[in-house]
Amino acid sequence: MNTSEKVAPNSLSNVASARAPKKPGTSPLGSGLEARGVHAWFGNHLAVKDVSLDFSSGTVTALIGPSGCGKSTFIRTLNRMHEFIPSAAFAGEVLLDNQDIYGTGIDVTKIRLQIGMVFQKPNPFPSMTIGENVLSGIKLAQLNVSKSEQQDLMQDCLERAGLWNEVKDRLDAQGGSLSGGQQQRLCIARSLAVKPKVLLMDEPCSALDPGSTLRIEETISQLSNSMTIIIVTHNMQQAARVSDYTAFFLSDGGPGELIEVGPTSQIFTKPRDQRTENYVSGRFG
């Protein structure tokens, strides 16, 4: 190659830079989700150490980093799912609208309605129809929604999850009859039915084909206009495509720690930490 030729910028840089910059939502100060000094253990093993992050209303934040660096553990502390594990322990604060979700007297069920979760593997309820799956959350939460309102809510959630046109003529079919990508969007619709303020997504596309992944990403983009979304992903292209902010986690033989966070365009074009540069450029991980 002629030494006078310029090397083209990293494709991830191009993807991230092409996204229109999105500022935090206009909600009052103290709203949104904030993690303060989060530590998480499994028994005596410290898995996440001293992570503080703000997730502003109306934005998408991608959590990236190698396997085993605490990303999934951290995201599960954000709606108190970490405590489902018998040996789990937690220290720190997680604030939703300026209220600590780990505070005394907090109703955990209500917290999980406000901070929904979509998992790596689609998990529709196999014995329920498509329509029943969408509405299952409001029934479990014992929310007072009339029959007519339920139908409108079901359609609205399926539309927002990008699934309505594909299933509107077979709402009585079993949820398990859908393809993997459709099942994942059904799970998103189910999460939306209880009107969460925040949606956590733990590698929601890792088991999906490229076409299904694209549809999920389109759904994320649309949903971010009305809620806060936090997504764990190992797909750097996906992080560059869908997120407004990116947080890089790393475990160097010890607990997972937050190395750097910033606008996604910055993380993929000019990160401050050399370890971030090495990871997003594919030098390790």
N, C-alpha and C positions, 0 to 999 in steps of 0.2 A: 504494500500500500504506500502511496506517495505520502511522505511525512508532512507535507503541507496540507493534506486533507484533514478536515475536521471530523472527529468521531461523533456520530449521532447521539443525542442524549438518551439515557436509559428509558426504555419504553414505559416503565412504571412512572417515571417522572412526567412523561407526556400525558399519561392517563390522569394522574393526580392533578396536574396543572390545568388540564382541560375542564375540570369541574369548576362551576361557578362558585366563588367563595361565599360561604354561608356563615353569617354571624349568629351568635346565640340568640335564642328567642327573646321576645319583649316582655316576658313575665317578670313580676316584681323580684327584687333582690331576695335571695333566700329560697327561691323556688328551684325546681329541678332536683337532681340527685347529686349528693356530695359524699365522697368517702374520705374519712379523716383518720390517718394512722392505723389503717387496717392491718391486723396480724391474724393469721389463721393457722391452726394446728390440726394434725391428725395424731392423737396420742401425744407422744413427746416430740414428734417431728414437726418443726416449723416449716410450713409450706409457702406462706406468703408473709413478707416482712415489710411493715411500715409503708403501706401504699396510701397515698392521698391523691384523689382525682375528683374533678368537677365534671358533671355531665349536664350541660345546659339544655333547657327546654328547646325542643324542635331541632335537635341535632343528632347526627349519627356518629358514634365513636367506635372505632375498630381497635380491639386488643390483639396485638400480634406478638410473636415470639416463639422460640423453639418449644417442642413438646416437653412437658415437665417443668415449665417455668412458672406455674401457678395461675395462668389465665382463667381456666375453668373454675378453679377453687375460688379465686377472687370474685368472679361474676356471681357465684352462688352465695357469697356473703351478702350480696346487694339486695336479696329478698328473703334472707334467712333460710335458704335451703341447705346451706352448709351444716346447719345444726341437726339435720336428719341423720347424719352419720354418728353412731353412738360415741365414738372416740373424739369427735370434733370439738374444737374450742375456738373462741374468737375474742379479740380485743380491738378496741377502736370505736369509731362512730360511723354510722351511715345515716345521712340526713335526707329525708324526703320532705320538700317544702319546709325546710328548717326544723324538722322534728326528727329526733333520733329513733330509728325503727327498732333499735335494741333497748330503748328506754323502758323503765318500769311501767307496767300496766298496759303496754302496747298489745293490741289484738293482732296476732301474727296472721290470722286468716285475712283480715282486712288489708294488711300490708301486701300480701301476695296477690290480692285482687288489683291493687294499684301498681304493683311491679310484676308484670307477667313474665313468663319464661317459655321459650321455644327451644327444644332440645336437639341434639345432633341427629338422633334417629326419630323419624316421624312416629308418633304414638297416639293415633286416633283410637277411641274406644271401639274394639272389634265387634261388640254386641249391639252397637248403636248405629242408626242410619246416619247419613251425612248431615241431615237437618238436626237430629238429636245431638250429634257431636258438637255442633256449633252452640247449641243452647245448654249444653250440659253444665257449663260454668255457672250460669245464672241460677240453675237449680241447686247445684252444690252450695252456692253462696246464699241460697234462700232469698234471692232478690225478688222484689215484688214487680213482676212484669206481666201484663195481661196477655191473653192469647193473641189478640190482634197485633199488639206491640211486639210479641215474639217473632211473628212472621216478618214484620218490617225489619226487626233487628237482625234476623238471620240473613235476609237478603243483603242488608247493608254490610254486614261483616264479611260475607262471601265476596261481595263486590270489592271491598277494600283489600281483601286478600288476593284479588285477581283470579277468583275461582268461579264466580257466579255463572258466567256464560257457558262454562264447561259442565256444570252440574245441575243447572236450574230445572232440567227435565227429569232428573233422577234423584231427587232429594231423599227418596225413601230407600235408596240402595245403601248397602252397608259401607261404612267408611273405609273398611279394609279392601273394598273392590277398586279403589282409586289407585293410580300409579304412585310411585314414591314421591315425586314432586308435587302431585296433587294432594297427597296425604299431608305433606309438610305445610302446604298453604291452608289446608283444612285446620291444622293445629294452630296456625296463625289466626285464622278466623275465630276459632274457639277462644283464643286468648283475648281477642278484641271485644268479645261479647260483654265482658264485665267492665269495659271502658277503662283500661289501665292508663296511667300517666307515663309509665316507662315499660319498654319491652326489651327483655334480655334474650339474646340469641346465641346459643353455644354451638358454634360450627354448624349452622342450619343447612348448609349445602354440601357438606363433606361426602355424603352418600348419594348425591344426585348427579344426573347427567348435565352437560353444558346448557341444554335448552331449559331444563327445569331450574337450574341455577340462575339463568338470566331472568326468568319469571319471578323468582324469589327476590332478586336484586331490584327489579322494577317495583315490587310490592314494598320493599324497604324504603325506597326513594319516595314513594307516595305517602307511606305512613309517617315518615319523619316530619311532614308538615304539621302533624297534629300531636306528636308525642316524642319522647326521648327514646332513642334506640342505642343499645350497646351490643356489639357483635364480636364474638371471638372467632377469629379466622386464621387459618394457615395459608390462605390463598392471598398472596400479595397483590395480584391483579384485582381481586375482589375488594380488598381494603382500599386500594387506590380508586376504584370505581364508585363505591357506595358511601364512603365515610367523609365526614367533615373534619374530624380529628382522629389522630392515631396515637395509641399509647403502646410503647415497646417494653415488654417484660423480658427478663433474663435471669437465669439461675446459674451461677458459676460455682457449682458444687455445693451450694448452700440453698437457702430459701429463695423463692422467686421474689424479685424486686422490680419496681418500676424504674427503668433507665431514663426514659425520655418520653415526653408527650408534647404534641403541638398540632397545628393545622396539618392535615394530611399532605398538602402540597409541599410543606416544608420538610416533613419527615422523609418524603421520597425524593426530594431534590437537594436539600441542604441541611441534613440533620446536624445537631450540635455535637453528638457523641459518636466517636469512631466506631463503637460497637454497634450502634444503630446503622451506620453506613455499611458496615460489613454484613449485617443481616439482610437489609433490604436489597443489597446488591448481589446477594446470593453467595457470599464468601463463606458463610457457615449457616447451619440450621436446616 
